[in-house]
Amino acid sequence: MVRYVILMKVKADTTDDQYAAVLQGAEAMLAKRRGIVSHSLGRDLGLRDTAWSFATVIDFEDEDAYWAFHSDEEHDRYRRDVMAGVAESTAFCHIHV
């Protein structure tokens, strides 16, 4: 299984409506994807001072499932139309679990 972890720092002027669009768009996209075993996402709880405002964790069945998702047209559109508008910086990590 491949675990994909995405951390994002949003721009200072990101509104609650934009946060909602990020969450709703991701949930809708991930819910219908084959090869995804599980996923979780949300805003940072603010328990500590951190550079990251948002996190997503996606578990894929295997690397093929990850690459199918990564190269998907809907995923590209989501990154371009939703994420790019609010993201100041992003970090990624992929591990086998």
N, C-alpha and C positions, 0 to 999 in steps of 0.2 A: 504494500500500500504506500502511496505517496501523500505526504502531508504538505500542503502549500499554505504558508503563513504570509499574510500581507499586512503591513503596518503603514498607516497613512497619517501624515500631519496635514490638517486642513488649513486653508487660508484664514486669516484672522476675521475676515468679513463673511465667513460662511454662515448662512442663516439656518434656523431650525427646519425650514421647508426644504432647503438643499440637503441637509442631513437626512431628512425623511425620504427624499428622492433617491439618495445613495442606498439607504437600507432597503426600500421597497424594490428598487431596480435589481439589486443583488439577490434578494430573496426570490423574486419572480424568475430571474435567470437561472439560479442554482436549483430551484425546485424541479425544473423540468429537464435537467441535464442527466443523461446516462453516464454511468461510471463514477458518479459521486456517491460515496458511502455516507458521508455526513458533512455538515458545515455549521459554523456558528459565526456570528458577526455582531458588532455593536460599537458604541462609543465608549471611550475610556471612562472609567468610573471616577477618575480624579482623586483616587486615594493617595497618590504621590505625585509630585511634580514630574511630569514626563514630557518627552518631545513628541509623543504619538497621540493622536486624538481618536483613532479608529483602528479596529483590527478585524481581520477576517481569517478564519482557519477553515480550509477545505481538505477533506480526505478523499482521495481518488483511489479507485480499485488498483490502478497500475499507471505506469508512465504513459502508455498509449491513451488512457482516459484523460490524463492531464493535457497531453499535446492536442487531443481532439478539442478540449475545452479552450485551450489557449489560442488555437487557430480559428475558432468559431467566429462567424461574421457578427452574430448578436453580441458576443463578448467584446469584440473590437468596437462596435457601435456604443456599447455601454461605457467602455473606458474613454472613448473619444467624446461622447456627448454628455455624460454624467460626471465621471470621475475627474476628467481633466479640468472641469470648471471649478472644482473645489480643492483639488490636491495641490499642496505646496511642495511636499516631498513624499516619497514612497520607498519602502524597503520590502524585499522579498526573501524568502528562504524556502527551500524544498528539502525534505528529509524522508527517509524510508522509515516506516513504523510497522 
